[in-house]
Every structure is written in C-alpha cells, then in structure tokens.
Amino acid sequence: MVLGIRPVYRIDLMHSLHLMAVHRRSRPLQRDEFLKIRFFAKGLSMFHATSDLTVVFGIVMYAASMVGFEHLASDASRSNKQPAPLETRRVNQIDNYHGIDVADPYRWLEDDIRESKEVADWVAAQNEQTFAFLNAIPQRELVRRRLTELWNYERYGAPFRRGDDYYFYKNDGLQNQSVLYRQKSLDAELELFLDPNDWSKDGTVALSGISFSDDGQFMAYSRSKAGSDWRTWRVMNVETSTDLKDEIHWTKFGSVSWMKDGSGFFYGRFEEPKEGEEFQDVNLNHRVYFHKLGSPQSEDQLIYARPDHPTWGFDPKVTEDGRYLVISTWKGTDDKYRISYLDLKTFDDKTSDPPLIDLIDNFDNEYTLVGNEGAKLFFLTDVNAPRKRLIAIDLEKPEQPNWQELIPQRVHVLTGVSDVGGLFIAKYLKDASTEVRVHDRDGKFLREVSLPGIGSASGFGGREDAVETFYTFSSFATPSRIFRYDLKTGESRLLREAQVDFDPDAFEVEQVFYTSKDGTRVPMFLAYKKGLQRDGNTPTLLYGYGGFSVSLTPGFSVSRLMWMEMGGLFAMPNLRGGGEYGEEWHRAGTRLNKQNVFDDFIAAAEWLIESKYTRTEKLAIQGGSNGGLLVGACMTQRPDLFGACLPAVGVMDMLRFHKFTAGRYWVDDYGSAENPEEFQALLAYSPYHNLKSGVSYPPTLVTTADTDDRVVPGHSFKFAARLQEVHKGNNPVLIRVETKAGHGAGKPTGKLIATVADQWAFLMKVLDMHVTFGSGEETQRQQGTQQ
C-alpha cells in the first residue's frame, strides 16, 4: 500500500493549525488567515498518493509562516545543512597525458542515461535528494507562482516578409512553444500558421528552423525533440498549409537554402550515427547535398564533401539573385572560414560533386557573406581589422589587392551587416550596447538609427527590394519593443510593446568599470530595484560567460526581473573571451589565456564586495554552458569568495570534452589535451580535476538535462559526484537533472519556469533572503488565486 495522507488527517491538520494560530495570537483568525490555512490543508490532497513527506512538510511549514507562528517555519528553513551524501561508485580509471597520470574515478557517468541503467539509477537518486531539499523550502511555491505571473505576457518576434505575407512568432504567455503566425498586412487579422504545441503533449518538440522558397510558395521547417541539436526537416505547401512527403534527417547547426526557382534546396548533414550513440558520438564527415522537391533523401545529390578533412563543416547559401551557391567551410567555433562557390547557371542537378571554385583557401580570417550585386560578393571580415569591416570581392578579379573596402573599421566592434532595400545596415557594440548605422551601397554613411536607450537591438533583415525592415529593442528593465523602420525616411514606428506585470520605473540600470588582476579595465552592468543600500547586505547574482566571442548585452529577462523584485542585485560583467571589444578581446580569453576570464570574474566579485554592494555570504554566481565552466572554475579556485554557485550545463572535464558530439569544435577556444602545453593549462583549471578533498565549497546547485547533446550531461554528473565526495561541511551540494530536455534551445516554458523557480528558491534559502511577495491587497490577491 502506498503511504498517503487520508482526508481525515487533512481535516485534523487544518484544525490543529487553526488552534495553534489562535493560541499564538490570542485572538480568533481573520477570514483571510483562515482561507490561507484552508488552502494549504486542501493542497495536501494533491499529495495523497505520494510517499514524499518532505513535500507535505514544506507545505505545512509555509502554512505556518502565513498564519502567524513564523518561528516554526523559520526554524525549519534556517539550516542549510547538506542532506546525507550519496555514495557514488568509483572506478580505477587512470589516463596518461604526456607522461602525467590523471585519475578519472567517475568515468562510468559519461555513459548515456538511455543506455545505462546504472547511470539512470544514479540520476534518479540524485534528483530524489535534490527535490527533497527544494520541496522543504517554504517559499518555493510562491517563487514559482510569481515567476509564472511575470512570464504570462504576450511575446512577439519581429515580423518578416515572404511572398505577399508577413510572418512572425508569438507566444500567448505560458505556451510551451512560440507559434508562427501570418498576416496579409501589418494591420490585418492574425492567422495561425504553424503551432508546434500540437506536436507533443508536454511541449518538448520544438520548431527549430524555417526557410521559405523565393516566391513564398514553400516553407521548409525543422523539428527538434527534447532539446536535442538534431533536426528533422519537412516541407509545407504554404497556400494549403499541408506537408509534402519530403523529409530530411541528421542535420545540425544550420538551415536550408532554396534554389531561386523553388525546385529544391541545399543543406548540410552528418553521417547517420550508430544506433544508441545519437546523443554522444562525435559529429564527423559533414557534407552538402541538394534535395530535389518530391524525391526521397536517399536520392539527394552530393554537392561538396571533404573526406580528407572529416572535422570540417559546411554552410551552404544561395545568393538572393539565385546566381551563386556560396559554401562557408568551418572547422570550429571561431568565425574563420574558407569560402567556395558554384555558379548555378552551370548547375546540373543530376551530376554529383560539381566543380566548386575556392575563393578563400585558408582559415585565417572571418568571411561572413552579407549579400551580392552580380559577381560582387559582400563579406563582413576581420582581415586587417580585428573590430571588423565590410568588403566587396569581385569574382571576376578576386585577388586581394582588388578587394574594395565599403565600411571601414571603427573604434567600436562591427557585429553584423544587413543588405536590405539597397542599403547596408551596420550593427555595432559600444561598450556592450547596440549602435546601428545606415550606409548606402557604396558604403557612404547616411544616418544612425535612433534607439530608445542603452540596450540591445536585433533584426534589420529583409530583401533587396524591401522598403521597410523591423527590429526589436530591450534592456534589463525594458521589455521587448518591436519597431518598423522606414528605409527611405529613416523613421522608426513602434508596432508592439510587451506588457509585463511590473513597474519599469522602479528599477535602475548602470554600467561600471573595474580593474582585473592584470590591470585590464572590464565593464559590468548592474541592475536593481531603486533604493538599494550599499551596506554590503544586498543578495547579488553575478552572471558571466566569457568565451567564443559571445557578447553579453543588456536585454530583458523575466527571471532576472524576478531576482530584482526579490530585492537582489543583478551584475553582468563583459569578460575577456567575449566579443564585446573585438577579436583581440576574444583572444585574450582563449587557450593559454583562458585564466584571464576567471580572473575577470573573480575581480568582479571582489569589486562588488569592496564597493559595499554585497558580501560573500550574499553573493551567488551563475553561468551556463561555457558559463557553467566559468562558475565551476571560479568556485574551485576561490571557494571562500562565494555564498552560492549555480553552474548550468557546464563543460566540467576539460581533458575529454572534445570526445563527444560537437565538443571537438570548442578546441578553437579551449585548446586540446592532446597538445602538451595546452594540456597543462587545461588541467590547471578543469573544474572536475581541481576539486580538493577537505575543502568547504559554497552551496551549489548543478543543473543539466538528460538529452543535452551539446555539452553531454556526463560533464555535470562527474563534477557533482566528485564535489559530493570531497566537500567538507554542511553546505548543500546538489544536482538537478531535467528530463526530456537539452542544452536549452526549444525548452518548454513550463520547464523553464520550474528550473528558474528552483534556482531562485535555492538561493533564497542558502543566502538567507527574506522576501515578501506583495502585501495587503496584493498578498490577498496572490492567496486568492491559490484557492
């Protein structure tokens, strides 16, 4: 028989809570207080079939705090004591790197959870312990509820035009996946075009990419399942909204590009992995194919392959005029490409491996295709320009001395250029905030785009015959706004503005600069509720990334807004390794220079403490993916500096990351353990290998997902097991493993809310945060919605 709570016990519990509160206050309960008790007693019925008494205990403790005997709840939640540690099996695995033996006692946790019962059992045991801890946090449910309220607002993407119609993404608020809509004009009624929420009951199948034929008659679209990077492409007849029989498998990291006449499209794909190795096997032997509409994938025409270089990948794009197929070849995460092209006037869709011409035959620099004008191709490049410029290469005289500079390098970093409506729209970063400038086709500067303030703008896409373009703008305390930009007049018109349940005037955003260990000046954004006192007591969340030339810019985030509503300070430094100041800034945080990134992050924490914003006991650090590595490295190097750590989907084993899925691409930033000098640098900061026995580490909640085939979950599994083994003290060190989810893309809204709610509840507990979720009418309104 399953241990449960019978109805009679629920009634007795409600009666007992009532008597205790009356005794505590020496007066009868008010109606709203009684309703609170009734709600929580009633809520126990939800758990009548569960054996998890910690869930029930958490509800009881929160009920206690709401009806007047707060001491009972606070006593229960005051301790941060680590649950009894789980013992994880160790193995005698020793690897020799360049004459140095390195132990890997948790190698078995690299096995795929779908293939290994032992790993699956370990994950289940860890989750049971973690959720028992989280369930006992009294205010966890109110955190989730307020987060859900904030998240529940209409979100729109910027429109784009294909054929005679406008398309855009929209989410009603809590839909697991955003929906693709269509409009005949910007003022016309919305027409639901494609709803991925119908593809799965739990919202774990996502729309991961779309590509329209030139005339808008067909749309290729891809699906991804459970957060995987693998995509399956299908083709829809736009007029009838019906799918054709076409289906393309085993693609990652790219889109498809249509022939001008809509007869088919080019795409890149990997070899089909062996059964059972889809989520771990190294991705090799990428190839470019042409798919003729109406034919099976098995008959697709091979366009380009380099079996002599199995690690190379390819991105095929047809120029807008349909004249050229341009293939960008890459071998890692660096924006450094070889460029080849095929004149499609000579293309025969029955001939395999047609002759391509190499335009750029090395990986020395970036060449990102922007557009073309006949035989003249436009590229964004860093050739002789670490902060980038726009050039034109004439295919009839392609030698470098004949290259034409259209937009020269400036002091600010050129992050992208759009070729739209006969104009070049250039996007820059100025101290990590967006700046947009418009140039004519000869590169002459015409005007700046007037943005609403300091923040992040994206969009500005379109076709050569466009008269308009669209962009979005947001900042930390400014929800997304969508604008129509008139290419002729230069005027921006607000189309839509997100309505979020908060007062933006109640928050402040500032940018500060601090000095890192080696004297480098580093910028950092601070966002917080007005009235913050610099007395060292503010709970602070320090978030970072620092890698792969990724730039962190001010943008709106519900989770960060929630943190600030809770009285927390959000701090985001622009660490070296990012792209905020160009390629030199990026290179200063890669390979043998990677320690600079950690030094920058540690210096940010020290600056926040020295400047009296916070103190160690109130300071949490957070990062995901490469940012998860950042958190892991910093907490192992300075465990004394932080009050809590939230490493998410992190790269934690720096000696073996390149052996799984897309990990081999990251060698550009990290280097490789196969190189003796780089091995020494990697071993010096690898989080998994630098956990020390007998050290008291900060309270830590590691998060990952079972279907993450970008940074395989074995990284987090091994790190958590080792952390639990060596950690000394009572601080909780836990791991939360999401099911049917991946690295982050396509994650259903419900899972996003649940994850953030658990992270914030964890921080509330371990940082000893005292948060009131509304008062007076607001508190009654919150409680009323819970009945």
C-alpha positions in Angstrom: 0.0 0.0 0.0 1.3 3.5 -0.9 1.8 5.7 2.0 -0.6 8.6 1.7 -2.4 11.2 3.8 -6.1 10.3 4.3 -8.8 13.0 4.2 -9.4 12.7 7.9 -5.8 13.6 8.6 -6.1 16.7 6.4 -9.1 17.9 8.4 -7.2 17.3 11.7 -4.2 19.2 10.4 -6.3 22.2 9.4 -7.9 22.2 12.8 -4.6 21.9 14.5 -3.1 24.8 12.5 -6.2 26.9 13.4 -5.8 26.2 17.1 -2.0 26.9 17.1 -2.5 30.2 15.3 -5.3 31.3 17.7 -3.1 30.3 20.7 -0.1 32.2 19.2 -2.1 35.4 18.6 -4.5 35.1 21.5 -7.4 36.0 19.2 -9.6 34.4 16.5 -8.3 34.2 13.0 -9.4 36.7 10.4 -11.2 35.4 7.3 -8.1 35.7 5.0 -5.9 33.9 7.6 -8.4 31.1 7.7 -8.6 30.9 3.9 -4.8 30.5 3.9 -5.0 27.6 6.2 -7.8 26.0 4.3 -5.9 26.4 1.0 -2.8 24.7 2.4 -4.7 21.9 4.1 -6.7 21.4 0.9 -3.4 21.4 -1.0 -2.3 18.3 0.9 -4.9 16.4 -1.0 -2.8 16.8 -4.1 -0.2 14.6 -2.5 -2.4 11.9 -1.1 -0.7 9.3 -3.2 2.8 10.3 -2.6 5.4 8.9 -0.2 7.4 12.1 -0.4 6.7 13.5 3.1 9.1 16.4 2.5 6.6 17.9 0.0 3.9 17.8 2.7 6.3 19.2 5.3 7.2 22.1 3.0 3.5 23.0 2.7 2.9 22.7 6.4 5.9 25.0 7.1 4.7 27.6 4.6 1.2 27.4 6.1 2.8 28.0 9.4 4.6 31.1 8.2 1.4 32.5 6.8 -0.9 32.1 9.8 1.2 33.6 12.5 3.7 31.2 14.0 6.6 32.2 11.8 9.1 30.9 14.2 8.1 27.3 13.3 8.7 27.8 9.6 11.9 29.9 10.1 13.4 27.3 12.4 12.7 24.6 9.8 14.3 26.6 6.9 17.2 28.3 8.7 19.6 25.5 8.3 21.5 25.0 5.0 22.6 21.6 6.1 23.7 19.2 3.3 21.5 16.1 3.0 23.2 12.9 3.8 25.7 12.5 1.0 25.0 9.8 -1.7 27.9 7.5 -2.3 28.8 7.2 -6.0 30.7 4.2 -7.2 34.4 5.0 -8.1 36.4 3.2 -10.7 40.2 2.9 -11.1 40.5 4.8 -14.3 43.9 6.4 -14.9 44.8 8.2 -18.1 48.3 9.2 -19.1 48.7 12.6 -20.7 52.2 13.4 -21.9 53.7 11.4 -19.1 51.3 12.6 -16.4 48.8 10.2 -14.8 45.3 11.7 -14.3 42.6 9.9 -12.4 39.0 9.8 -13.7 37.1 7.9 -11.0 33.7 8.7 -12.3 34.3 7.8 -16.0 31.3 5.5 -16.0 29.0 8.5 -15.5 29.8 9.5 -19.1 27.5 6.7 -20.3 24.3 7.7 -22.0 21.4 7.7 -19.5 19.2 6.0 -22.1 21.6 3.1 -22.5 22.9 2.7 -18.9 20.6 1.6 -16.1 23.3 2.4 -13.5 23.5 6.0 -14.7 19.7 6.3 -14.8 19.5 5.0 -11.3 22.2 7.5 -10.1 20.3 10.3 -11.7 17.0 9.2 -10.1 18.7 9.0 -6.7 20.3 12.5 -7.1 17.0 14.0 -8.2 15.2 12.5 -5.3 17.6 14.0 -2.9 17.6 17.4 -4.6 13.9 17.7 -4.9 13.5 16.7 -1.2 15.7 19.6 -0.3 13.9 22.0 -2.7 10.5 20.8 -1.6 11.3 21.7 2.0 11.9 25.4 1.1 8.7 27.2 2.4 8.5 29.9 -0.2 9.4 27.8 -3.2 5.8 27.7 -4.4 5.3 31.4 -4.2 8.5 31.9 -6.1 7.2 29.7 -8.8 3.8 31.4 -8.8 5.1 34.9 -9.0 7.5 33.8 -11.8 4.6 32.4 -13.6 2.7 35.6 -13.3 5.6 37.6 -14.7 6.1 35.1 -17.5 2.5 35.2 -18.6 2.6 38.1 -21.1 2.2 38.1 -24.9 5.6 37.9 -26.6 6.1 38.8 -30.2 9.0 38.4 -32.6 9.9 40.9 -35.3 7.8 40.4 -38.5 9.5 39.3 -41.7 8.0 39.3 -45.2 7.9 36.2 -47.5 5.9 36.3 -50.7 3.0 38.6 -50.2 2.6 37.9 -46.5 4.2 38.9 -43.1 5.2 36.2 -40.7 6.1 36.4 -37.0 6.4 34.4 -33.8 4.0 34.9 -30.9 3.6 33.3 -27.5 0.4 34.0 -25.6 2.4 33.9 -22.4 2.6 30.4 -21.0 2.6 28.4 -24.2 5.4 25.9 -24.1 6.5 26.8 -27.7 6.0 30.0 -29.6 3.6 29.9 -32.6 4.2 31.1 -36.1 1.5 33.5 -37.3 0.8 35.1 -40.7 -0.7 38.5 -41.7 -1.7 39.8 -45.1 -0.7 43.3 -43.9 0.6 44.8 -40.7 -2.9 45.9 -39.8 -4.7 42.7 -40.8 -6.0 40.0 -38.5 -3.6 37.4 -37.2 -3.7 33.9 -38.9 -2.3 31.0 -37.0 0.1 29.3 -39.5 2.1 26.7 -37.6 1.7 25.7 -33.9 4.4 23.4 -32.6 2.5 23.0 -29.3 0.3 20.4 -31.2 3.3 18.2 -31.8 3.7 16.8 -28.3 1.6 16.8 -25.1 4.5 18.0 -22.9 5.8 20.7 -25.3 9.2 19.0 -25.8 9.1 19.0 -29.6 10.1 22.4 -30.9 10.1 24.4 -34.1 13.9 24.9 -34.6 14.2 26.5 -38.0 12.3 27.7 -41.1 13.3 28.6 -44.7 10.9 29.9 -47.4 11.3 29.4 -51.1 11.9 32.7 -53.0 8.3 33.1 -54.0 6.9 32.1 -50.7 5.2 29.0 -52.1 7.0 26.5 -50.0 8.4 26.6 -46.4 10.9 24.1 -45.2 10.8 23.8 -41.4 12.6 21.7 -38.8 11.7 20.0 -35.6 13.9 19.1 -32.7 12.9 16.7 -29.9 13.6 17.0 -26.2 16.2 19.8 -26.7 18.4 17.8 -29.0 20.6 19.6 -31.6 19.4 17.0 -34.2 16.8 18.4 -36.6 14.4 16.8 -39.0 13.3 19.0 -41.9 9.9 18.8 -43.7 8.3 20.9 -46.4 5.0 22.6 -46.4 2.8 24.0 -49.2 2.2 27.5 -47.9 -1.1 28.0 -49.7 -2.7 24.8 -48.4 -0.7 24.5 -45.1 -0.2 20.8 -45.9 3.1 18.9 -45.7 4.7 17.3 -48.7 6.3 13.9 -48.4 9.9 15.4 -48.2 11.8 14.6 -45.0 15.5 15.4 -44.2 17.3 13.8 -41.3 20.6 14.1 -39.4 21.2 17.8 -39.7 22.6 20.2 -37.0 23.7 23.8 -36.6 22.4 25.1 -39.9 19.4 25.9 -42.2 18.5 25.0 -45.8 18.9 27.4 -48.8 16.5 27.2 -51.7 17.2 27.4 -55.4 15.7 30.6 -56.9 13.1 28.6 -58.8 11.9 26.6 -55.8 12.8 23.3 -57.3 14.8 22.2 -54.2 17.3 23.3 -51.6 20.8 22.8 -50.4 21.6 21.6 -46.9 24.4 20.1 -44.8 24.2 16.9 -42.9 26.3 14.4 -40.9 26.6 10.7 -41.3 23.9 8.8 -39.5 25.3 7.8 -36.1 25.3 4.2 -34.9 22.2 3.2 -33.0 22.4 4.2 -29.4 25.1 6.7 -30.0 23.0 9.6 -31.4 23.5 11.8 -28.3 27.2 11.2 -27.6 29.0 10.2 -30.8 31.5 12.7 -32.2 29.9 14.5 -35.2 32.1 13.9 -38.3 32.0 13.9 -42.1 29.7 16.7 -42.7 28.5 17.0 -46.4 26.5 19.4 -48.6 23.6 17.9 -50.6 20.9 19.2 -52.9 17.4 17.9 -52.2 15.0 18.0 -55.2 11.5 18.6 -54.1 9.4 15.4 -54.2 12.3 13.0 -54.0 13.5 10.8 -51.1 16.5 11.9 -49.2 18.3 8.7 -50.3 18.4 10.3 -53.8 19.8 13.6 -52.8 22.7 14.9 -54.9 26.1 15.2 -53.2 27.4 18.7 -53.8 30.5 19.0 -51.6 32.4 16.8 -49.2 36.0 16.7 -47.9 36.6 13.1 -46.6 40.3 14.1 -46.3 39.1 16.5 -43.6 36.4 14.7 -41.6 36.2 17.5 -39.0 35.2 20.2 -41.5 31.6 21.5 -41.6 29.8 23.5 -44.3 27.2 26.2 -44.5 25.6 26.5 -48.0 23.8 29.7 -49.0 22.2 30.7 -52.3 22.6 34.4 -53.1 19.3 36.3 -53.3 19.5 36.7 -57.0 19.9 32.9 -57.3 23.2 33.2 -59.2 25.7 31.6 -56.8 25.8 28.9 -54.2 28.4 30.1 -51.6 29.7 27.5 -49.2 31.4 28.6 -46.0 33.6 25.9 -44.6 34.4 25.9 -40.8 36.3 23.6 -38.5 35.5 25.0 -35.1 33.7 27.8 -33.2 35.9 30.6 -34.4 34.5 32.8 -37.2 37.2 31.7 -39.6 36.1 30.4 -42.9 37.2 29.0 -46.2 34.9 30.2 -49.0 33.9 28.3 -52.1 31.3 29.0 -54.7 29.4 27.4 -57.5 27.9 29.3 -60.5 24.3 28.0 -60.5 23.9 28.9 -64.2 26.1 25.8 -64.9 24.4 23.6 -62.2 23.1 20.3 -63.3 21.0 18.6 -60.6 21.9 15.2 -61.9 25.7 15.5 -61.5 27.3 14.6 -58.2 30.2 16.6 -56.8 30.0 19.5 -59.2 33.2 21.6 -59.5 33.4 24.4 -56.9 35.8 27.3 -57.1 37.8 28.2 -53.9 37.7 31.9 -53.3 39.3 31.8 -49.8 41.5 28.7 -49.3 42.5 29.1 -45.6 41.0 29.5 -42.1 42.9 32.7 -41.2 40.0 35.1 -41.0 36.3 35.7 -40.9 34.4 36.0 -44.1 30.6 36.2 -43.4 28.5 36.5 -46.5 26.3 39.6 -46.4 24.9 39.7 -49.9 25.9 40.3 -53.5 25.5 42.5 -56.5 26.1 40.4 -59.6 29.5 38.9 -59.4 30.5 41.2 -56.5 30.1 39.4 -53.1 29.9 41.4 -49.8 31.7 40.0 -46.8 31.9 41.0 -43.1 35.6 40.3 -42.3 38.3 40.9 -39.8 41.1 40.9 -42.4 43.4 43.7 -41.1 40.6 44.8 -38.9 40.1 43.0 -35.5 37.0 45.1 -34.9 35.7 44.1 -38.4 34.8 45.9 -41.6 32.7 45.3 -44.8 34.4 44.5 -48.1 33.4 43.6 -51.6 35.2 40.8 -53.6 34.6 40.7 -57.4 34.6 37.1 -58.6 36.0 38.2 -61.9 39.1 39.7 -60.2 39.2 38.0 -56.8 42.8 38.8 -55.9 43.2 40.5 -52.5 44.7 43.8 -54.0 41.4 44.2 -55.9 39.2 43.9 -52.8 37.1 47.0 -52.1 36.5 48.4 -48.6 33.0 49.6 -48.2 32.6 50.2 -44.4 36.0 50.6 -42.7 36.9 49.5 -39.2 35.8 51.9 -36.4 36.6 52.1 -32.7 33.5 50.1 -31.9 33.0 46.5 -32.9 31.0 45.8 -36.1 28.9 42.8 -35.1 26.8 42.4 -38.2 25.6 43.9 -41.5 22.3 43.5 -43.3 21.9 44.0 -47.1 18.3 45.3 -47.3 16.5 47.7 -49.6 19.6 48.7 -51.4 21.2 49.8 -48.1 23.7 48.4 -45.6 22.6 48.4 -42.0 25.6 48.0 -39.8 25.2 46.9 -36.1 27.9 47.9 -33.6 28.7 47.3 -30.0 29.6 50.4 -28.0 30.7 49.2 -24.5 28.4 46.2 -25.0 25.3 48.2 -26.0 23.9 48.3 -29.6 24.5 51.1 -32.0 23.1 51.0 -35.6 24.3 52.9 -38.6 22.9 53.1 -42.2 25.1 53.2 -45.3 24.4 53.3 -49.0 25.5 50.6 -51.4 28.9 52.3 -51.9 29.5 52.3 -48.1 28.8 56.0 -47.6 27.4 56.7 -44.1 23.9 58.1 -44.2 22.5 58.2 -40.7 22.2 56.5 -37.3 19.1 54.6 -36.2 17.7 56.3 -33.1 17.3 53.7 -30.5 15.1 54.1 -27.3 18.1 54.0 -25.0 21.1 51.8 -23.9 20.2 48.3 -24.6 20.1 45.5 -27.2 18.6 45.8 -30.7 18.3 42.9 -33.2 16.7 42.3 -36.5 17.1 44.7 -39.5 16.7 41.8 -42.0 14.9 41.9 -45.4 15.3 41.6 -49.1 16.9 43.8 -51.7 13.6 45.2 -52.9 12.3 46.0 -49.3 11.1 49.4 -48.3 11.0 48.6 -44.7 12.7 46.5 -42.1 11.9 45.5 -38.5 13.9 45.4 -35.2 13.4 44.6 -31.6 14.8 46.6 -28.6 15.0 45.7 -24.9 17.1 46.3 -21.8 17.2 44.9 -18.3 14.1 46.9 -17.2 12.6 47.4 -20.6 10.6 44.5 -22.1 10.8 43.9 -25.8 9.6 46.6 -28.2 9.1 45.9 -31.9 9.7 48.7 -34.4 9.1 49.2 -38.2 11.9 51.1 -39.7 11.2 53.1 -42.9 14.3 52.6 -45.1 13.6 55.8 -47.1 12.8 58.2 -44.3 14.8 56.7 -41.5 11.8 56.8 -39.2 11.0 54.2 -36.6 7.4 53.4 -35.7 6.5 51.3 -32.6 4.4 48.3 -33.6 4.1 46.3 -30.4 5.3 46.7 -26.8 5.3 43.8 -24.3 3.0 44.4 -21.3 4.6 42.8 -18.3 3.2 42.9 -14.8 5.8 45.2 -13.2 6.8 48.9 -12.9 9.9 49.6 -15.0 10.4 52.9 -13.3 11.1 51.1 -10.0 14.4 49.8 -11.3 17.8 51.2 -12.2 20.5 50.1 -14.6 24.0 51.4 -14.6 27.3 50.5 -16.2 30.5 50.5 -14.1 34.1 49.6 -14.9 36.5 47.7 -12.6 40.1 46.5 -12.8 41.0 42.9 -13.3 44.0 41.1 -11.8 46.4 42.2 -14.6 45.2 45.7 -14.8 42.7 45.3 -17.6 39.6 47.6 -17.5 36.4 45.5 -17.6 32.8 46.8 -18.0 29.9 45.5 -15.9 26.2 46.2 -15.9 24.3 46.5 -12.7 20.5 46.3 -12.4 18.5 46.6 -9.3 15.4 48.0 -7.6 15.6 51.7 -6.7 16.6 52.4 -3.1 19.3 49.9 -2.9 21.5 50.5 0.1 25.2 49.9 -0.3 25.7 48.4 3.1 27.1 45.0 2.0 23.8 43.2 2.6 22.2 43.0 -0.8 21.8 39.5 -2.2 23.7 39.6 -5.5 23.7 37.4 -8.6 26.9 37.7 -10.6 26.3 36.2 -14.1 29.0 35.6 -16.7 30.0 33.8 -19.9 33.4 34.9 -21.3 34.0 32.8 -24.4 33.5 32.0 -28.1 33.4 35.7 -28.9 29.8 35.8 -27.4 28.8 39.3 -26.3 26.6 39.8 -23.3 24.4 42.9 -23.9 21.5 44.4 -21.8 18.3 42.5 -22.5 15.0 41.8 -20.8 14.7 38.6 -18.8 11.7 37.6 -16.7 14.0 35.5 -14.4 16.3 38.5 -13.8 13.4 40.8 -13.2 12.1 38.3 -10.6 15.5 38.4 -8.9 15.5 42.2 -8.8 11.9 42.2 -7.5 13.1 39.9 -4.7 15.5 42.7 -3.7 18.5 41.2 -5.4 21.2 43.0 -7.4 21.9 41.5 -10.9 25.5 42.0 -12.1 26.8 41.1 -15.6 30.4 41.8 -16.5 31.7 41.6 -20.0 34.6 39.3 -19.5 37.5 38.7 -21.9 36.8 35.8 -24.2 33.6 37.5 -25.3 33.3 39.7 -28.4 32.4 43.0 -26.8 35.7 44.7 -28.0 36.6 42.6 -31.0 38.9 39.8 -31.8 41.7 41.0 -29.5 39.3 40.9 -26.5 38.2 37.4 -27.5 41.7 36.1 -28.0 42.7 37.4 -24.6 40.4 34.8 -23.0 41.2 31.7 -25.0 43.5 28.7 -24.9 46.6 29.6 -22.8 44.9 32.9 -21.9 41.7 31.3 -20.5 42.7 32.1 -16.9 42.1 35.7 -17.7 38.4 35.0 -17.9 38.3 33.6 -14.4 40.4 36.4 -13.1 38.0 38.9 -14.6 35.0 37.2 -13.0 36.7 36.9 -9.6 37.7 40.5 -9.8 34.1 41.5 -10.4 33.1 39.6 -7.3 35.8 41.3 -5.3 34.8 44.7 -6.6 31.2 44.2 -5.7 32.2 43.3 -2.1 34.8 46.2 -1.8 32.2 48.6 -3.2 29.8 47.6 -0.4 27.1 46.2 -2.7 27.3 42.8 -1.1 29.4 40.4 0.9 30.5 36.8 0.4 27.5 35.3 2.3 25.1 37.1 0.0 27.0 36.6 -3.3 25.9 34.0 -5.8 27.5 33.2 -9.2 25.7 31.8 -12.2 26.6 30.7 -15.8 25.6 28.2 -18.4 27.5 26.1 -20.9 30.8 27.9 -21.2 29.5 30.0 -18.3 29.0 26.7 -16.4 32.7 26.1 -16.8 33.3 29.7 -15.6 31.3 29.0 -12.4 33.0 25.6 -11.9 36.5 27.0 -12.3 35.9 30.0 -10.1 34.3 28.0 -7.3 37.3 25.6 -7.3 39.8 28.4 -7.3 38.1 30.7 -4.8 35.6 28.7 -2.7 36.0 31.3 0.0 34.6 34.1 -2.1 31.1 33.0 -3.0 27.9 32.3 -1.0 26.3 30.1 -3.6 27.0 28.7 -7.1 24.7 27.8 -10.0 26.7 26.1 -12.8 24.4 25.0 -15.6 25.1 22.6 -18.4 28.8 23.3 -17.9 31.9 22.0 -19.6 33.5 20.5 -16.5 36.0 17.9 -17.8 38.5 19.9 -19.9 40.5 16.9 -20.8 37.8 14.9 -22.6 35.2 17.5 -23.9 36.4 17.0 -27.5 35.5 13.3 -27.5 31.7 13.9 -27.5 29.2 15.3 -30.1 30.2 18.9 -31.1 32.9 19.2 -28.4 35.6 19.0 -30.9 34.7 22.4 -32.3 35.5 24.0 -28.9 39.2 23.4 -29.4 39.3 26.8 -31.0 38.6 28.5 -27.7 40.0 25.9 -25.2 42.8 24.2 -26.9 43.2 20.4 -26.6 44.6 18.0 -24.0 46.4 16.3 -27.0 48.7 19.4 -27.1 51.3 19.2 -24.2 51.3 22.9 -23.5 47.5 23.3 -23.7 47.1 20.1 -21.6 48.9 21.8 -18.7 46.7 24.9 -19.0 43.5 22.9 -19.2 44.4 20.7 -16.2 45.2 23.7 -14.2 41.6 25.0 -14.3 39.4 21.9 -15.3 36.6 22.0 -12.6 36.3 18.3 -12.3 40.0 17.8 -11.8 40.5 20.7 -9.4 38.1 19.8 -6.7 40.1 19.2 -3.5 39.4 16.9 -0.6 38.5 18.5 2.7 37.5 21.9 1.3 34.2 23.5 2.3 32.7 24.5 -1.0 29.8 27.0 -1.3 26.2 25.8 -1.5 25.9 24.6 -5.1 23.1 23.5 -7.3 24.4 22.0 -10.6 21.8 21.8 -13.4 21.8 19.8 -16.6 19.4 17.8 -18.8 19.3 14.2 -19.9 19.1 15.0 -23.7 21.8 17.6 -23.8 23.8 16.6 -26.9 25.8 19.8 -27.0 27.5 19.6 -23.6 26.8 16.0 -22.7 25.4 15.6 -19.1 28.3 13.4 -18.1 30.3 16.6 -17.5 27.8 17.7 -14.8 27.3 14.2 -13.5 31.1 13.6 -12.9 31.5 17.1 -11.4 28.6 16.7 -9.0 29.8 13.2 -7.9 33.3 14.4 -7.3 32.1 17.5 -5.4 29.9 15.4 -3.2 32.8 13.1 -2.5 35.4 15.8 -1.4 33.2 18.5 0.0 33.6 19.2 3.7 30.9 20.9 5.8 27.2 21.4 5.9 26.6 23.4 2.7 24.3 21.6 0.3 25.9 20.5 -3.0 23.2 19.1 -5.2 22.5 18.3 -8.9 19.1 18.8 -10.6 18.7 16.8 -13.9 15.9 17.8 -16.2 14.2 15.0 -18.2 13.3 15.3 -21.9 15.3 18.5 -22.3 18.6 19.5 -23.8 21.1 22.3 -23.7 18.4 25.0 -23.7 17.1 25.6 -27.2 13.4 24.7 -27.5 13.0 24.1 -23.8 9.2 24.3 -23.0 8.1 27.3 -21.0 6.9 25.1 -18.2 10.3 23.5 -17.7 12.0 26.9 -17.9 9.8 28.3 -15.1 10.3 25.2 -13.0 14.1 25.4 -13.3 14.3 29.1 -12.5 11.9 28.8 -9.6 14.1 26.0 -8.1 17.3 28.1 -8.6 15.8 31.2 -7.0 14.3 29.2 -4.1 17.7 27.6 -3.6 19.3 31.0 -3.4 16.7 32.4 -1.1 17.4 29.6 1.3 21.2 29.5 1.2 21.7 33.3 1.0 19.2 33.7 3.9 17.0 36.1 1.9 13.9 37.5 3.5 11.4 38.2 0.7 7.8 39.4 0.9 5.8 38.6 -2.1 3.4 41.5 -2.0 1.5 42.9 0.9 -2.1 44.0 1.6 -4.4 43.6 -1.4 -1.6 42.1 -3.4 -1.0 39.4 -0.9 -4.7 38.7 -0.7 -4.9 38.6 -4.5 -2.0 36.1 -4.6 -3.6 33.9 -2.0 -7.0 34.1 -3.6 -5.6 32.7 -6.9 -4.2 29.7 -5.0 -7.6 28.6 -3.6 
